[in-house]
Amino acid sequence: MIDICENFGGAGCLKQYYISKKIRDYTIYSLGMRLSVGDIKENRLDFLRKCCHDSNSSYIEAFNELLDNVNSDTKIRIWSSKKDDDDYMLLLFLCNFLKDKTNKISVIFSSDYKSVSSINTLDYKEIESLLNYEKSLSEEEIQLFSNQWENLFEINSELRVLDEGKVKNKKYADYYDNILNILREEGLCTIASLIADCMIKRVINNAGDWLYLFLIDHLIELNKIKIIEKGTRHFADIIDLT
C-alpha cells in the first residue's frame, strides 16, 4: 500500500499513526503540488519556486519512484477532501497520472469524517476511525476523475476552487475586492494581520497563508495596496490602501 497526501502535515500524521501501531512496512508520499493555484501546464516546480517560500522537489522524486515501482498490483491510497481545494485537485491529477499504471486506487475523503477539511487538521489517533471511510475506486470512477483533470488542464484557469462539491475555475482578480474590503475594515495593518482576517473569513475556502500573501503581492504590484513601513520580515510590513 502506498499512501499519497498533499502536505507534510498529513504525511506526519500518518507516519505517527503507523509508528503507534508498530507498523514498519509503509510508504507515504507528500507531494505538496498545490494544484488549485496557477498555471498547471507550466513546469510545476518553476511555479512553486516563484510563488512559495517552501517549495520543494519531493513530488518529482515520488513520481520517479512510482514510475519505477508501480504495477497493476500496486495499491494506491489517496488522502483527499471535498472541502480542501488542493487535496481534491491532487485526487483528480493522480487518477489521471495513474489510470494506465494501476486500477487499485482507493480514496479517503477526510471531509467525510467530522466534516474536517483535511487530514492535516487531525490527530494521528483519529486515523484509525478515518480508515473506515476508505473507498475503492472502480475503473469507471478513476476515469471520471481523470476526465475532470483533463478538462481543468485544458481550461487552465488561475485558480480552481471547490464550490458545493464542484470545481469552479476562477481568476486571481475574482478575490481582489474581498481582500481589499477586509483591509478597508481593518485599516492600517500588517500583512500578517490581513492574511489572518482573510483566513478567518474563508475568502478562498481553506486556503493557506501563502496564497493570500501571493494575492496581496499582486495587489501591491497593481498599486491597489501600498507598503507604509518596511519590516524586517515580509509579513511585518505595514500596509494600507492606496
Secondary structure in CASP SS format (residue, H / E / C, confidence):
PFRMAT SS
TARGET T0000
AUTHOR 0000-0000-0000
METHOD secondary structure of the structure
MODEL  1
M C 1.00
I E 1.00
D E 1.00
I E 1.00
C E 1.00
E C 1.00
N C 1.00
F H 1.00
G H 1.00
G H 1.00
A H 1.00
G H 1.00
C H 1.00
L H 1.00
K H 1.00
Q H 1.00
Y H 1.00
Y H 1.00
I H 1.00
S H 1.00
K C 1.00
K C 1.00
I C 1.00
R C 1.00
D C 1.00
Y C 1.00
T E 1.00
I E 1.00
Y E 1.00
S E 1.00
L C 1.00
G C 1.00
M C 1.00
R C 1.00
L C 1.00
S C 1.00
V E 1.00
G C 1.00
D C 1.00
I C 1.00
K C 1.00
E C 1.00
N C 1.00
R H 1.00
L H 1.00
D H 1.00
F H 1.00
L H 1.00
R H 1.00
K H 1.00
C H 1.00
C C 1.00
H C 1.00
D C 1.00
S C 1.00
N C 1.00
S C 1.00
S H 1.00
Y H 1.00
I H 1.00
E H 1.00
A H 1.00
F H 1.00
N H 1.00
E H 1.00
L H 1.00
L H 1.00
D H 1.00
N H 1.00
V C 1.00
N C 1.00
S C 1.00
D C 1.00
T C 1.00
K C 1.00
I E 1.00
R E 1.00
I E 1.00
W E 1.00
S E 1.00
S C 1.00
K C 1.00
K C 1.00
D C 1.00
D H 1.00
D H 1.00
D H 1.00
Y H 1.00
M H 1.00
L H 1.00
L H 1.00
L H 1.00
F H 1.00
L H 1.00
C H 1.00
N H 1.00
F H 1.00
L H 1.00
K C 1.00
D C 1.00
K C 1.00
T C 1.00
N C 1.00
K C 1.00
I E 1.00
S E 1.00
V E 1.00
I E 1.00
F E 1.00
S H 1.00
S H 1.00
D H 1.00
Y C 1.00
K C 1.00
S C 1.00
V C 1.00
S C 1.00
S C 1.00
I H 1.00
N H 1.00
T H 1.00
L C 1.00
D C 1.00
Y H 1.00
K H 1.00
E H 1.00
I H 1.00
E H 1.00
S H 1.00
L H 1.00
L H 1.00
N H 1.00
Y H 1.00
E C 1.00
K E 1.00
S E 1.00
L C 1.00
S C 1.00
E H 1.00
E H 1.00
E H 1.00
I H 1.00
Q H 1.00
L H 1.00
F H 1.00
S H 1.00
N H 1.00
Q H 1.00
W H 1.00
E H 1.00
N H 1.00
L H 1.00
F H 1.00
E H 1.00
I H 1.00
N C 1.00
S C 1.00
E C 1.00
L E 1.00
R E 1.00
V E 1.00
L E 1.00
D E 1.00
E C 1.00
G C 1.00
K E 1.00
V E 1.00
K E 1.00
N E 1.00
K E 1.00
K C 1.00
Y H 1.00
A H 1.00
D H 1.00
Y H 1.00
Y H 1.00
D H 1.00
N H 1.00
I H 1.00
L H 1.00
N H 1.00
I H 1.00
L H 1.00
R H 1.00
E H 1.00
E H 1.00
G C 1.00
L C 1.00
C E 1.00
T E 1.00
I H 1.00
A H 1.00
S H 1.00
L H 1.00
I H 1.00
A H 1.00
D H 1.00
C H 1.00
M H 1.00
I H 1.00
K C 1.00
R C 1.00
V C 1.00
I C 1.00
N C 1.00
N C 1.00
A C 1.00
G C 1.00
D H 1.00
W H 1.00
L H 1.00
Y H 1.00
L H 1.00
F H 1.00
L H 1.00
I H 1.00
D H 1.00
H H 1.00
L H 1.00
I H 1.00
E H 1.00
L C 1.00
N C 1.00
K C 1.00
I E 1.00
K E 1.00
I E 1.00
I E 1.00
E E 1.00
K C 1.00
G C 1.00
T C 1.00
R C 1.00
H H 1.00
F H 1.00
A H 1.00
D C 1.00
I E 1.00
I E 1.00
D E 1.00
L E 1.00
T C 1.00
END
